Amino acid sequence: MSDAVENLVSILDLEKIEENLFRGHNPEVTWQRVFGGQVIGQALVAAYRTVENRVCHSLHAYFLRPGDPHLPILYEVDRSRDGKSFTTRRVVAIQHGQQIFNMAASFQVAEEGFEHQDKMPDMPSPEDLLPDHELRKAVADQISEGMRAHFKRARPIEVRPIKPTAYLHAEPTEPVNNVWFRASSEVGGDVALNQCILAYASDMSLLDTSLRPHGMSWFDGTVQTASLDHAMWFHRPFRADEWLLYLQDSPSAGGARGFNRGAIYKRDGTLVASVAQEGLIRYRP
């Protein structure tokens, strides 16, 4: 397991403080706020710690305040319902005595039923694409010194964009953003861990999709961005350390908010998850 993935798995391994109460730690990097995908992943871990023999099929979350990267995050789980087929949990993330995030998640026992799915479109294979870290390396010298270490750091998720957006001086393009991604080393077959890693990764490029038709990037320093909410539906089993195709589009932006959708496929065309998110995209000249 690579150091970056080992660090991610460690961050997702919450400390139990009391029944239904857990503590999550942040990576040892200096940044202005906690990455939203980290909070989603940790909250899902907290919910899983109170569930037995059931698998998450959906989660719905709201980001309320920026997370402080210098303090641990407390996760309080409310055992809302334990039914015969479905279990529901509500998770609240707390820092400085205030909610910074809340999430509802639903879990289900294994069950057979009707099957259909959208067909995965033809896309270039990940082996034919440049890794994101090489694209970052090419422009690292043009990034401010204060951001450079964060920009160049080793990441637990390897991303290969199909049509990369320029980090600097972006041009308007269609509101579509398709990437291949996977954990950068093996993580094993545990279903809960793989779902939590996917939840973490699902927040990595989604909001950027709504900036594409406007030729904007958060590197420009003229746009304020933040995730406002995040929803995921887990359809079928997968491995987060195998290549997954993340199809993302943004059908609407307005009111300083961008709406984004995602569909995640295995290489064999199996649809494993769907994602939706609205985020703040505020122009700040």
Residue pairs with C-beta under 8 A, 6 or more apart in sequence:
1 9
1 185
1 186
1 187
2 154
2 156
2 184
2 185
3 154
4 154
4 155
4 156
4 184
4 185
5 156
5 183
5 184
5 185
5 187
7 27
7 156
8 156
8 183
8 197
8 200
9 187
9 193
11 24
11 25
11 26
11 27
11 38
11 41
11 42
12 41
12 42
12 45
12 193
12 196
12 197
12 200
13 45
14 22
14 23
14 24
14 42
14 45
14 46
14 49
14 75
15 22
15 23
15 24
15 25
16 22
16 49
17 23
17 74
20 50
20 76
20 77
20 78
20 79
21 74
21 75
21 76
21 77
22 45
22 46
22 49
22 74
22 75
22 77
23 72
23 73
23 74
23 75
24 42
24 45
24 46
24 72
24 73
24 74
24 75
24 93
25 72
25 73
26 34
26 38
26 67
26 69
26 70
26 71
26 72
26 73
27 38
27 69
29 69
29 149
29 150
29 153
30 69
30 150
31 69
31 150
32 66
32 69
33 66
33 67
33 68
33 69
34 66
34 67
34 68
34 69
34 73
35 203
36 63
36 203
36 226
36 227
36 230
37 199
37 200
37 201
37 202
37 203
37 204
38 67
38 200
39 63
39 67
39 73
39 93
39 100
39 101
40 59
40 61
40 103
40 199
40 200
40 202
40 203
40 230
40 232
41 196
41 197
41 199
41 200
42 73
42 75
42 93
42 196
43 59
43 61
43 75
43 91
43 93
43 101
43 103
43 105
44 56
44 59
44 91
44 103
44 105
44 192
44 195
44 196
44 199
45 192
45 196
46 75
46 77
46 91
47 56
47 77
47 89
47 91
47 103
47 105
47 107
48 56
48 192
48 196
49 77
50 77
50 79
50 89
51 87
51 89
51 107
53 109
54 86
54 87
54 107
54 108
54 109
55 107
55 108
55 110
55 191
55 192
55 195
55 234
56 105
56 106
56 107
56 192
56 195
56 234
57 106
57 107
57 108
57 233
57 234
57 235
58 105
58 106
58 231
58 232
58 233
58 234
59 103
59 104
59 105
59 106
59 199
59 230
59 231
59 232
60 103
60 104
60 105
60 229
60 230
60 231
61 101
61 102
61 103
61 104
61 229
61 230
61 231
62 101
62 102
62 103
62 228
62 229
63 100
63 101
63 226
63 227
63 228
63 229
63 230
64 98
64 99
64 100
64 101
64 102
65 95
65 98
65 99
65 100
65 101
66 100
66 226
67 73
67 93
67 95
67 100
67 101
68 95
68 96
71 95
71 96
72 95
73 93
73 94
73 95
73 100
74 93
74 94
74 95
75 91
75 92
75 93
75 94
76 91
76 92
76 94
77 89
77 90
77 91
78 89
78 90
78 91
78 92
79 89
80 88
80 89
80 90
80 104
81 87
81 88
84 109
85 108
85 109
85 111
86 106
86 107
86 108
86 109
87 106
87 107
87 108
88 104
88 105
88 106
88 107
89 104
89 105
89 106
89 107
90 102
90 103
90 104
90 105
91 102
91 103
91 104
91 105
92 99
92 101
92 102
93 99
93 100
93 101
93 102
93 103
94 100
117 235
117 270
117 271
118 263
118 271
119 269
120 245
120 265
120 269
120 271
121 247
123 162
123 178
123 180
123 245
124 162
125 180
126 160
126 180
126 243
129 160
129 161
129 162
129 180
130 160
130 161
130 164
131 158
131 159
131 160
132 155
132 158
132 159
132 160
132 161
132 164
133 154
133 155
133 158
135 161
135 164
135 167
136 151
136 152
136 167
137 152
139 167
139 168
140 148
140 151
140 152
142 168
143 151
143 167
143 219
147 219
154 184
155 184
156 183
156 184
156 197
156 200
157 181
157 182
157 183
157 184
157 197
157 200
157 201
157 204
158 181
158 182
158 183
158 184
159 179
159 180
159 181
159 204
159 205
160 179
160 180
160 181
161 177
161 178
161 179
161 205
162 178
162 179
162 180
163 173
163 176
163 177
163 178
165 173
165 177
165 208
165 212
165 217
166 217
167 217
167 219
168 217
168 219
168 220
170 211
170 212
170 215
170 216
170 217
170 220
171 215
172 212
172 213
172 214
172 215
173 212
173 213
173 215
174 212
174 213
175 209
175 210
175 212
175 213
175 249
175 250
175 251
175 253
176 209
176 212
176 248
176 249
176 250
177 205
177 206
177 208
177 209
177 212
177 248
177 249
178 245
178 246
178 247
178 248
179 205
179 245
179 246
179 248
180 243
180 244
180 245
180 246
181 201
181 204
181 243
181 244
181 246
182 240
182 241
182 242
182 243
182 244
183 197
183 201
183 240
183 241
185 241
186 241
187 193
187 194
187 197
187 239
187 240
187 241
189 239
191 237
193 240
194 238
194 239
194 240
195 234
197 240
198 232
198 234
198 238
198 240
198 244
198 264
198 272
198 273
199 232
201 240
202 230
202 232
202 246
202 262
202 264
202 273
202 275
203 227
203 230
203 277
205 246
205 248
206 248
206 260
206 262
206 275
206 277
206 279
207 225
207 227
207 258
207 260
207 277
207 279
207 281
208 217
208 218
209 248
209 249
209 250
209 258
209 260
210 250
210 253
210 258
210 259
210 260
210 279
210 281
211 217
211 218
211 223
211 225
211 258
211 281
212 250
213 250
213 253
214 253
214 281
216 222
216 223
216 281
216 283
217 223
218 225
222 283
222 284
222 285
223 281
223 282
223 283
223 284
224 280
224 281
224 282
224 283
224 284
225 279
225 280
225 281
225 282
226 279
226 280
227 277
227 279
227 280
228 257
228 277
228 278
228 279
228 280
229 277
229 278
230 275
230 276
230 277
231 275
231 276
231 277
232 273
232 274
232 275
233 273
233 274
233 275
234 272
234 273
235 271
235 272
235 273
235 274
236 270
236 271
236 272
237 272
238 244
238 264
238 266
238 270
238 272
238 273
242 266
242 267
243 266
243 267
244 264
244 265
244 266
244 267
244 272
245 264
245 265
245 266
245 267
246 262
246 263
246 264
247 262
247 263
247 264
247 265
248 260
248 261
248 262
249 260
249 261
250 258
250 259
250 260
250 261
251 259
251 261
252 258
252 259
253 259
253 281
256 280
256 281
256 282
256 283
257 278
257 279
257 280
257 281
258 278
258 279
258 281
259 276
259 277
259 278
260 275
260 276
260 277
260 278
260 279
261 274
261 275
261 276
262 274
262 275
262 276
262 277
263 271
263 273
263 274
263 275
264 271
264 272
264 273
264 274
264 275
265 271
265 272
266 272
